[in-house]
Amino acid sequence: MKIEEFSLERIQSLYENTVELNLSDSGVHPYSLNELLDADERAKLMDVELGYGWTNGAVELREDIAKLYRNRSSDEVIVTNGSAEANFLLVMSLIEPGDEIVVFVPNYLQIFGWARALGATVKAVQLREELGWTPDLDEARKVLSPRTKLMSICNPNNPTGSLLSRAAMDELVAIARAQGCYLHADEVYKGSELDAEEAPSFADLYEKAIVTNGLSKAMALPGLRIGWLAGPAAEIYAAWQSKDYTSITTGALSEHVARIAIQPTRRAQILQRSKTILRENLALLTAWVAENSELFFFVPPRAGGMAFLRYGNSMNSTALVHRLREERGIMVVPGDAYGLDGYIRVGIGTPHAHLAEGLERLSDYFKSQPR
């Protein structure tokens, strides 16, 4: 089996920790334990036994996660080491060689690449910039075939920050239901909506939906490495069987802290912090784009910790990212990691001053280039 390079993760893992100003992160600036926990909670952390837990996640944690959805039980949730392991288990337990899946792109391309490595046929449906980076669902209908087993979408979207309307979500569910296929939704940015109420989960809209979520992005706790899959019990059990061949279990300390973080009041506080950071930084970015409108254009994100900018010269985006890193000490993500050259992804979940300095260096570089 040949696995294609996951170029997005490779370029970030090589350089994001070596640059002065990292603007490549798609999440919100993380909490420290001191910020997240009160004194009593920190004290209780010292009593957590560092043993093996449930391999599908502690019962209490799965019960708490299930409460984030309507009419779900702990048997319909599996806890994973980050949402990346959740995506991996989904593919390993559900997709067979020769299956056909449809992926809405641009997208976090883990499922796209892993399914292809397993011998599945992967069809792409493009999100349209002119539609606010949302899909024309008639195009999805056209690419479906009797062999289509799964459709996969990231909502809110990585890398564009776009958000499906409720009408579009209902229409996508109707398409999946008519086809009889599974509908997977990566929902790790759910809760970071900037101009709307928190969107419903596809898990609450469709009986064959399987959703990925976790604490890394909107919840600003990536170091806990806690993610999950939620969906039909049989499919979640199959993912559990696959997990026995991967990481076995998540960390006891991480699960303990995760239970605290997802309690309704604490979760609301965390998401409000995220929205405050993102709204302030989006205002900064929007003003900066307006000042540099001859160089950059973007559809403002509606959720999530990033913006997708189209830039005004012909340099390849990966080459551009290396030049920015080497000459200006900043790191952004190249659009061609998503199959869209001519764009860069800029993180807006970073501290405000950090973003301001990074944007100044970015525009300074472009202004120094021959037109």
C-alpha positions, 0 to 999 in steps of 0.5 A: 500500500502506497500512502501519498504525502500529506503535504499540509501536515508535512510542511507544518510539522517541519517548520511551524515550530522553527519560525519567529511568527507562526501564522499557520495554525488553524485553531485558537491560541491554546489554554494553559492548565492554570488558565483553564482549571481553578485551584480545586480542579488543579488539586484534584488533577494530582489524584488522577491514577495514570493507568489504562482506561477504557479503550473506547473512552471513559464511560463518563466522558462518552456520556458527557460527549453524547449529551452534546447531541440529541438522543445519543448514548455512550455506545454511539461515541468513541473517544480518540487521540485527537480528531485525526485518529477519529478520521483514521478510524472512520476510514479503516472501519468503513471503507474497503478497496473499490468503494467510492466516496465523495469529498467536498474540497477544499478540505482537510485532506486526511480522509481523501488521501487515506481512502485513496491509499486503501484503494477507494475511488475518491471523487471531489466536489469543489466548494465555490469561492463565488458562493462564499466557499459553499458547494453547488449541491447539484454538482454533488448529485451529478457525481454520485453513483450507485457505488457511492458509500460515503460523502465527507464534508468539513463544516465549518470549513478548513481552510476557508472558514465557510459555513453551510446554511441550515437549508444547505445542511438539510439538502445535503442530508436529503441527498445522502438519504436518497442515495442511502450512503453515509454522511461524514462531517468534520465538525472540529470548528463547530462552536466558533461561528462568528456571525451566527448561532452554533450550527446543528450537528449532522449527527442530529439531522441524519441517521447515517451521519458520522461526525468527527469532533474534538477539543483542538480547534474551537475549544483551544485545547489541542495539547489534550489530544482528545477527539471523538466519533459520534454516529450509529452504534454499529459503526462506532463499535467497528471503529472501536475494533480498529482502535485496538490496532492503533493507540489502544486508549487515550491519556487518563489526564487528558480525559479527566480535563476533557470532562471538565472542559465539555461541561455546558457552562465551561464549554460556553466560556471556552467558546466565548473566549475563542469567538472574542479572539477570532472576532478581534483578529478578523477585524484586524485582518479585514482592515489589512486586506482593505489596505492591501486590496491590490495584493490580496482578496478573501471571502471573510471566514464565518467560523474557525481559526483561519482565513483563505487569501487569494494573492496577486502574483504568479508565484507558486504558493509553496515556493511563496511560503518558503520565501516568507519563512526564510526571508520574513520569519513567518509561516503560513499554509500554501493553498496548493496543499489543498489543491488550490495554488494562488492562495494562502491560509492565514491563522487568525486564532493567534494573539493579536499582536502576533497577527499584526506583526505577521501581517505587516511582514507579509504585506512588506514582502509582497510590496518588495516584489516586482509587479 
